[in-house]
Amino acid sequence: MKQTSRVNRRDSSVKKWWTPEEMLRDGAYPFGRTHLYRSLKNGTVPSIRVGKKYVIPINAFNAWLDSCGGVLKQLAQ
C-alpha cells in the first residue's frame, strides 16, 4: 500500500496572517498603531476578529492594498 504524505498546516513555513503588532513591527502598515486599530474596528482593513483580537489575512490585506492604488503609501510619506 502506498503511503501518501499529508501536509501539516501548523508546520507550514508560509505565514497566512499577521497580528496587528506584527504589521506595525514589520512596517507592513504605513500608519501608526491607533490608525491601524481604528481601521480594523471600522472594517477598512480586512481582518477577522478572534475573541478580542484581530488577525489580518495576508492575501486579503495585499489585495486591499493593491486596490488602493498606492494611495496609502503616498499618504504615509
VENNORCOR-V679776 format. One record per backbone hydrogen bond with DSSP energy under -0.5 kcal/mol. NH is the residue of the N-H (numbers start at 1). CO is the residue of the C=O. If there is no record, write none. Layout:
nh=NH co=CO
nh=NH co=CO
This chain:
nh=4 co=2
nh=8 co=6
nh=9 co=7
nh=11 co=8
nh=12 co=9
nh=15 co=13
nh=18 co=56
nh=20 co=54
nh=23 co=19
nh=24 co=20
nh=25 co=21
nh=26 co=22
nh=27 co=23
nh=28 co=23
nh=29 co=23
nh=30 co=28
nh=36 co=32
nh=37 co=33
nh=38 co=34
nh=39 co=35
nh=40 co=36
nh=41 co=37
nh=42 co=38
nh=43 co=39
nh=43 co=40
nh=44 co=39
nh=45 co=39
nh=48 co=55
nh=50 co=48
nh=50 co=53
nh=51 co=49
nh=53 co=50
nh=55 co=48
nh=56 co=18
nh=57 co=55
nh=58 co=16
nh=61 co=57
nh=62 co=58
nh=63 co=59
nh=64 co=60
nh=65 co=61
nh=66 co=62
nh=67 co=63
nh=68 co=64
nh=68 co=65
nh=69 co=66
nh=70 co=65
nh=71 co=68
nh=74 co=70
nh=75 co=71
nh=76 co=72
nh=77 co=73
nh=77 co=74
